[in-house]
Amino acid sequence: MSVTIMPEAGGAHATLRRNFWRGVWRVMKRKPSRLVGVVIMAGFAFMGIAGPLLYPAQLPRDTDALYAPPSWQHPFGTDFEGTDVVALVVTGSQYVLLTAVITAVITVVLGTGIGLFSGFKRGRWDTVLMRVTDMKLTIPGLPLLLVLSTVWKFSAAFEMGLVLGLLGWGGVARAVRAQTLSLRERGFIEAARGLGLSTTHIVGRELLPSMAPYIAMNALIAVTGAVYAQVGLFFLGVLPFEASNWGVMLNTAVFGGGALTTTAALPYLMAPLLAILLLTLGIVLVVDAMDEIFNPRLREE
Amino acid sequence: MTNASTAPGVRIGDLTVVYKTQAGELPAVSGVSLELAPGSITGVVGESGSGKSTLALSLLNAVQSPGRISGGSVEIDGLGDVVGLRGESLRKARGRHIGYVFQAAQNSLNPLKTVGKQLLDLGRSHGVDDLRGLVREAKELLGRMGLDGARVLDSHQHELSGGMRQRVGIMLALVLNAHLVVLDEPTTALDMITQATILRIIREVHEERGLTTLVITHDIGVVAEVADRLAVMYGGRIVEQGPTGAVLGAPSHPYTKGLIKAIPRLVGSLDEARALPGRPPTLATVPTTGCVFRERCAERMDVCDSDDPPALAHGDRIVACHAVGTSEPAQLQEEVA
């Protein structure tokens, strides 16, 4: 055992890192469903990054087969132009997933940053920031988006993600602040202060890791929230669109193809829905492992 | 390294710490003067809420808001007046000059990190270049306290017992070579045998490394075991201080007398142990004028209502009581015995 921590300080660091990933693997292995979740999420990540590269910029159209039923050639049939639905789902994923990731990053970074600062500093800054947060929480999201969509086209994923992220950080900030207020009174934080550790260290290396499972969970939930929100907007048709994405597909399937009244466009409707369902499932399965990953006590045995 | 001459002396002068409450600023520690001689172990005893921990935290200038040090000084040799220290210089002093073992050291370790990682964090925060040497030093200290250093450093908090965590706490307080060590309730929540072990370790490490030690406790037994000098706190004041043996053997302040009377003896009837009447004052109920102890005092006089008794030297001890000095300590000794 003596070699695990020493002989070298740098080595010790590396060893602990490695132990962490070994622990993560153990946690994942404990429930195979978690591995399934990871595989699903990795699949979506690959789809979002490399998907559009797999197809030509202008997807081939088969004008002889409009709303073709599922076949080996077109597993989910074709759309109103005769384009393969699977190809549409894959190429349309980039906008959706990129938006979701940007939203999650903004939500978590802003929420955690403001929550930590407020909870740790307390006093005047806390009051000001929390009043701002409260005000932000009272802004209704959907109506604001509807209004914004009249002036903004959201043609880039970044714009969409920015708006959704700025709308979403309030809850996280509140919750992180509450956690910080509770954690900062704990013995080990007091001890860290008494032993002369710097404030940056205390906030970044002692407080933050204790909240890591919660924050990671919120990031993943923000991803699903962002997917629902933007797909909903496109589905309602309040956003003008130039390129295809899952929400646009749902919109055209229902309002263009009449998927709710005829069966012809049903596969076209089902494909993006299935993609959203699968993504949510993958996230739920991974979230299940978060607590055990970050808590060394649960990570072992 | 283990050199008694490096032990710093500490002079606490007229220290007052107040807490801000609805009812204004109330003193948790008022006008405390205490001197820790270099190389000595000083014990501070008192009931819960008597201001012991606040006094100890003042040594680090670490009284948390809504509390603040409103007056007085804490002079530490080689460091100056801690009350005036701010920011980086204060942070560096903590851990390096002053080692602090926290109340409930069982909860003083980060549950998410191994002890070794926390040790490295500590080293980096204090700009230690030789981290390998730091780890070696930590292992040596842990070994000295009867633990397997390598195993402990590779453990998380939940893998250690209460006594082991307490020793880890002591190790972290000493590993940066602090020569002034403050132990806040070092044996609370430990079983008797572990208590005895910890006390022995405190004594031994104190002598080997040449430390100045301050032990805060509510357990007179602990103080009797380790301390050279003893200070008794009541209502934010030190009511009596002097050599441990003398204070415990022949207490002169009525409160100290009451405390000792309340201890059940090994021999004789249990009924002889007599609890102090009344209850200790809280921040809000502590009298602002006159003696803080008068409500519970058996030797109350008229002057106690109006005048705060000054802390006066009586031989080798300092007592703050109007009744002391009029009667001789020798007489009191008979009374107790």
Interface residues (C-beta under 8 A of the other chain):
Chain A: M1 S2 T4 I5 M6 P7 E8 A9 A12 H13 L16 R122 R186 G187 F188 E190 A191 A192 R193 G194 L195 G196 L197 S198 H201 R205 E206 P209 S210 F294 N295 P296 R297
Chain B: L60 A62 S65 R91 K92 A93 R94 G95 R96 G99 Y100 F102 Q103 A104 A105 Q106 N107 S108 L109 N110 P111 L112 K113 T114 G116 K117 L120 D121 L122 S125 H126 L131 R132 L134 V135 A150 R151 L153 D154 H156 H158 G169 L172 A173
